[in-house]
């Protein structure tokens, strides 16, 4: 009951100030009535959908839309509230000064709202509104191919120029446009690399989410040196309630089988040697290990019988694993490939100028390439989307790596 009271109070304050902004800018009654009607309908819809959330089902297309709609109306209105609340502080101060100085000739304690303040607030609020609309309609499928050339002095000679494609965080249960996914798979195939890696989260929760997309993902070309994958945190079915442990176990097994059904070899705390000519590198795959998520990954088991001097590429879904265990591990993992963060699906990236997302306050490594102690971690921004049904500024990613022998930094 208390939560509903708090919810109603907060919504009332936000709606009051948002309406004041529109009321100050226009006096046309039908426009104001229409705004109030739409706002009420949206509030009722969102509140109803939240009461209908079924934890045994988890995220659905409806919950995705609801969260998107919530952000679409909430963020602009919070901006309006901020500006008009500041204006009210100014009005109270100004009114108090006028009152105590005896200059209040018109009898009104508070000065009238200034139209230009509301116009500025509405203009600024329109920026995230339009950005969120774009993110939900176009941005979520705005695939980018990002290329990275990495230099290693101890890279075996035969692997000089070796290329790898990485995708991560497919979240197939969120897809709603087969044509766009076909386009993305075509982009993957156009890269013509030596090896293909998938760093986890094939679904949101249920194995059945991937069933409509198996044929599409099977169109990913065979790669000369294989296609490999690891599990992500969502692949364990941890975020819904299950009727029984057996049902959860069956779903988990079905999810593991999915990777094989689309032609990927799933590595479960194990490693595989990749041979080229007379040389070899080692691909190591761990189950999910997250500082604040499921810790099924066992890097020691996965790297059994490996030596520090072996050239190793590690697939580990959550980049916090690199921060807390991998970067100082005595086995010396040259390159770690992760995903998980999605770059929060929201941020600003202008190469060489700015790179920001709210997720950076949670993850030290959240998107792109990082290096410490002579070791690299790359965090893929994700192929799909989850929770918010869109992307703003942080676009879905297909990463292409070229390994080079040498000491230069690309």
Number of C-alpha atoms within 10 A of each C-alpha: 6 7 8 9 10 11 12 12 12 12 13 12 14 20 21 13 21 23 19 17 26 19 16 16 17 12 10 10 10 9 13 15 11 11 14 14 11 12 15 12 12 16 16 11 14 17 14 12 15 12 8 10 14 14 11 11 13 15 20 16 13 11 20 18 17 22 16 20 20 17 16 18 17 16 16 22 24 17 20 30 22 16 21 21 15 12 16 16 11 14 18 15 13 14 18 15 14 16 16 9 9 9 11 16 9 7 8 10 16 17 15 10 16 14 15 12 17 23 16 14 21 20 13 15 19 17 11 19 18 14 18 26 17 15 25 20 14 15 21 24 23 19 20 16 15 14 13 16 14 19 18 19 11 14 20 17 15 15 19 15 16 15 20 22 24 26 25 31 31 22 22 26 24 22 21 11 9 12 9 16 20 16 13 22 17 15 16 22 17 11 15 17 20 17 20 25 22 28 32 30 28 30 26 28 26 24 22 15 19 23 14 13 17 16 12 16 18 15 15 20 17 17 15 11 15 14 24 23 30 29 31 28 26 22 26 23 20 15 16 15 14 16 9 8 10 10 11 18 14 12 20 19 14 15 26 22 15 20 23 15 15 17 19 21 18 24 20 20 22 19 22 14 13 14 13 14 8 8 13 18 18 18 23 25 30 28 29 29 25 22 15 8 13 16 14 16 21 16 22 14 13 21 23 12 8 16 12 13 11 17 21 24 20 24 31 33 34 31 28 23 20 27 17 13 13 22 22 14 13 10 19 20 26 23 24 26 26 34 30 27 23 25 29 22 27 21 18 15 14 9 7 6 7 9 15 17 17 14 18 16 10 10 16 12 24 28 27 18 15 15 13 10 9 11 17 18 27 24 26 29 28 32 29 29 26 22 17 23 25 29 29 23 22 26 27 29 23 23 25 21 19 18 17 22 18 13 11 11 8 8
